[in-house]
């Protein structure tokens, strides 16, 4: 049989132990303050480290900005020199100089040994004609000609060995006269065309016939004279019938 008189004493002991436990988990005001101060110091250290990094980046940025300003100033100076040099080239350049220079640059290079390129220059516009083995060689020739100082433009009339021709080249060929017409002199153009075999000679080209006793030549001459003689003008008509 359980003794019921022990229950109140057990409850009191349990309550006392609970109160002791609660009193051990709670912080005193001093402890709370110390913990808050510790967190504050940690936050300040993190802030100071971040501020140092920001200051370092600002110094780097300032140095980069100074370098950028210096580089831009040098670029402006270089542009002015290029402009002055370009003006000097334009004052001295002419078609003959460009022709000789580009011929040396294009025709005398080893990479164009298998190409047959001709250069024409008019008003500082370069025209490239001829044959090249491949499209890469064509592009290289055009690039070299276009990069030559003083060249205004480059007209591509090069034909690639595989049969490909650029559109400007095909268009320009239709406008070109034939080689025979280009090479004929004015005296050659003035000469009459040669007759084909079997053509009959005209009246003026007939050989004179030997004269006979019947005076045939005189008759023929008279006939020709009659044909050559102009007709007499018609008499003016009056109103009388």
C-alpha positions as CSV (number, residue, x, y, z in Angstrom):
1,X,0.0,0.0,0.0
2,X,1.4,3.4,-1.2
3,X,1.9,6.0,1.4
4,X,0.0,9.1,0.3
5,X,1.8,11.3,2.7
6,X,4.9,11.4,0.6
7,X,3.2,13.1,-2.4
8,X,3.3,16.7,-1.2
9,X,7.0,16.4,-0.3
10,X,7.9,15.0,-3.8
11,X,6.0,17.8,-5.5
12,X,7.9,20.4,-3.5
13,X,11.3,18.8,-4.4
14,X,10.4,18.7,-8.1
15,X,9.3,22.4,-8.0
16,X,12.6,23.3,-6.3
17,X,14.6,21.5,-9.0
18,X,12.7,23.2,-11.8
19,X,13.3,26.7,-10.3
20,X,17.0,25.9,-10.0
21,X,17.2,24.9,-13.6
22,X,15.4,28.0,-14.8
23,X,17.6,30.2,-12.8
24,X,20.7,28.6,-14.3
25,X,19.5,29.1,-18.0
26,X,18.6,32.8,-17.7
27,X,21.4,35.5,-18.4
28,X,22.2,38.2,-16.0
29,X,22.2,41.8,-17.2
30,X,26.0,41.8,-17.2
31,X,26.1,38.7,-19.4
32,X,23.7,40.2,-21.8
33,X,25.7,43.4,-22.1
34,X,29.0,41.5,-22.6
35,X,27.4,39.4,-25.4
36,X,26.1,42.5,-27.1
37,X,29.5,44.2,-26.9
38,X,31.2,41.2,-28.4
39,X,28.8,41.2,-31.4
40,X,29.3,44.9,-31.9
41,X,33.1,44.5,-32.0
42,X,32.8,41.6,-34.5
43,X,30.5,43.8,-36.8
44,X,33.0,46.7,-36.6
45,X,35.8,44.4,-37.7
46,X,33.8,43.2,-40.7
47,X,32.9,46.8,-41.6
48,X,36.5,47.9,-41.4
49,X,37.7,45.1,-43.6
50,X,35.1,45.9,-46.2
51,X,36.0,49.6,-46.0
52,X,39.7,48.7,-46.6
53,X,38.7,46.7,-49.7
54,X,36.6,49.6,-51.0
55,X,39.5,52.0,-50.5
56,X,41.9,49.6,-52.3
57,X,39.5,49.4,-55.3
58,X,39.2,53.2,-55.4
59,X,42.9,53.5,-55.6
60,X,43.1,51.0,-58.4
61,X,40.2,52.8,-60.2
62,X,41.9,56.1,-59.8
63,X,45.1,54.7,-61.2
64,X,43.2,53.1,-64.1
65,X,41.4,56.3,-64.8
66,X,44.8,58.1,-64.9
67,X,46.1,55.5,-67.3
68,X,43.0,55.8,-69.5
69,X,43.3,59.5,-69.7
70,X,46.9,59.2,-70.7
71,X,46.1,56.6,-73.3
72,X,43.3,58.7,-74.8
73,X,45.7,61.7,-75.0
74,X,48.2,59.6,-76.9
75,X,45.5,58.3,-79.2
76,X,44.5,61.9,-80.1
77,X,48.1,62.8,-80.8
78,X,48.5,59.7,-83.0
79,X,45.4,60.6,-84.9
80,X,46.6,64.0,-85.6
81,X,49.9,62.6,-86.9
82,X,48.1,60.1,-89.2
83,X,45.9,63.0,-90.6
84,X,49.0,65.1,-91.3
85,X,50.8,62.2,-92.9
86,X,47.8,61.3,-95.0
87,X,47.6,64.9,-96.3
88,X,51.3,64.7,-97.2
89,X,50.7,61.5,-99.1
90,X,47.8,63.0,-101.0
91,X,49.9,65.9,-102.1
92,X,52.7,63.7,-103.5
93,X,50.8,60.7,-104.9
94,X,49.8,60.3,-108.5
95,X,48.5,57.5,-110.7
96,X,52.0,56.6,-112.1
97,X,53.5,56.3,-108.6
98,X,50.6,54.2,-107.4
99,X,50.9,52.0,-110.5
100,X,54.6,51.2,-109.9
101,X,54.2,50.8,-106.2
102,X,51.3,48.4,-106.4
103,X,52.9,46.4,-109.1
104,X,55.9,45.8,-106.8
105,X,53.5,45.0,-103.9
106,X,51.3,42.7,-105.8
107,X,53.3,41.2,-108.7
108,X,56.7,40.8,-107.0
109,X,55.5,38.8,-104.0
110,X,56.1,35.1,-103.8
111,X,52.5,34.4,-103.0
112,X,51.5,35.7,-106.4
113,X,53.9,33.5,-108.4
114,X,51.0,31.4,-109.8
115,X,48.8,34.5,-110.5
116,X,48.8,36.7,-113.6
117,X,47.7,40.1,-112.3
118,X,47.6,43.4,-114.2
119,X,47.3,46.8,-112.5
120,X,45.6,49.8,-113.8
121,X,45.3,53.2,-112.0
122,X,43.1,56.1,-112.9
123,X,42.3,59.0,-110.6
124,X,43.8,57.0,-107.7
125,X,41.3,54.2,-108.4
126,X,43.1,50.9,-108.8
127,X,41.7,48.2,-111.2
128,X,43.0,44.6,-110.8
129,X,42.6,42.3,-113.8
130,X,44.0,38.9,-114.7
131,X,43.8,35.4,-113.3
132,X,44.5,34.1,-109.8
133,X,44.7,30.4,-108.7
134,X,42.1,30.7,-105.8
135,X,39.8,33.1,-104.0
136,X,42.3,33.6,-101.1
137,X,44.9,34.9,-103.5
138,X,42.3,37.3,-105.0
139,X,41.3,38.6,-101.5
140,X,45.0,39.1,-100.6
141,X,45.7,41.1,-103.8
142,X,42.7,43.3,-103.2
143,X,43.7,43.9,-99.6
144,X,47.2,44.8,-100.5
145,X,46.1,47.2,-103.1
146,X,43.5,48.8,-100.9
147,X,45.9,49.2,-98.0
148,X,48.4,51.2,-100.2
149,X,48.5,54.8,-99.0
150,X,46.9,57.2,-101.5
151,X,44.5,54.6,-103.0
152,X,40.9,55.9,-103.2
153,X,39.3,52.6,-104.2
154,X,40.0,49.2,-105.7
155,X,38.0,47.7,-108.6
156,X,38.1,43.9,-108.6
157,X,38.1,42.3,-112.1
158,X,40.2,39.3,-111.2
159,X,39.1,35.8,-112.4
160,X,39.7,32.8,-110.2
161,X,41.0,29.6,-111.8
162,X,37.9,27.6,-110.9
163,X,35.8,29.9,-113.0
164,X,34.4,32.2,-110.3
165,X,34.4,35.9,-111.2
166,X,33.2,38.7,-109.0
167,X,30.1,40.6,-110.1
168,X,31.9,43.9,-110.8
169,X,34.3,42.1,-113.0
170,X,31.5,40.5,-115.1
171,X,29.7,43.9,-115.4
172,X,32.8,45.8,-116.5
173,X,33.6,43.2,-119.2
174,X,30.4,43.9,-121.1
175,X,31.3,47.5,-121.4
176,X,34.8,47.0,-122.7
177,X,35.5,47.1,-126.5
178,X,37.2,44.2,-128.1
179,X,41.0,43.9,-128.1
180,X,41.1,44.4,-131.9
181,X,39.2,47.7,-131.6
182,X,41.5,48.9,-128.8
183,X,44.7,48.1,-130.7
184,X,43.8,49.5,-134.2
185,X,45.3,52.8,-135.2
186,X,43.2,55.6,-137.0
187,X,45.0,54.7,-140.3
188,X,44.0,51.0,-139.9
189,X,40.4,52.0,-139.1
190,X,40.3,54.2,-142.3
191,X,41.3,51.3,-144.6
192,X,38.3,49.5,-146.3
193,X,37.6,46.0,-145.1
194,X,39.1,43.1,-147.0
195,X,36.9,41.3,-149.5
196,X,36.2,37.6,-149.1
197,X,37.2,35.2,-151.8
198,X,34.7,35.0,-154.7
199,X,33.3,38.6,-154.3
200,X,32.7,40.3,-157.7
201,X,34.6,43.6,-158.2
202,X,32.7,46.8,-158.5
203,X,32.5,49.0,-161.6
204,X,35.4,51.1,-160.4
205,X,37.5,48.0,-159.7
206,X,37.2,46.5,-163.2
207,X,40.4,46.1,-165.2
208,X,40.6,48.1,-168.4
209,X,39.9,46.1,-171.5
210,X,42.4,46.2,-174.4
211,X,41.3,48.7,-177.1
212,X,39.9,47.2,-180.4
213,X,39.4,48.6,-183.9
214,X,35.7,49.0,-183.4
215,X,36.1,51.8,-180.7
216,X,34.4,49.7,-178.0
217,X,36.4,51.5,-175.3
218,X,35.2,54.8,-176.5
219,X,31.6,53.7,-176.3
220,X,32.1,52.3,-172.9
221,X,33.7,55.5,-171.8
222,X,30.9,57.4,-173.3
223,X,28.4,55.3,-171.5
224,X,30.2,55.9,-168.2
225,X,30.4,59.6,-168.9
226,X,26.7,59.7,-169.6
227,X,26.1,57.9,-166.4
228,X,28.3,60.3,-164.5
229,X,26.9,63.4,-166.1
230,X,24.3,65.1,-163.9
231,X,20.8,65.5,-165.2
232,X,19.8,68.9,-166.6
233,X,17.6,70.9,-164.3
234,X,13.9,70.9,-165.2
235,X,12.5,74.1,-166.8
236,X,10.4,76.2,-164.4
237,X,6.6,75.9,-165.3
238,X,4.5,79.0,-165.7
239,X,0.8,79.4,-165.1
240,X,0.1,79.6,-168.9
241,X,-1.2,76.5,-170.7
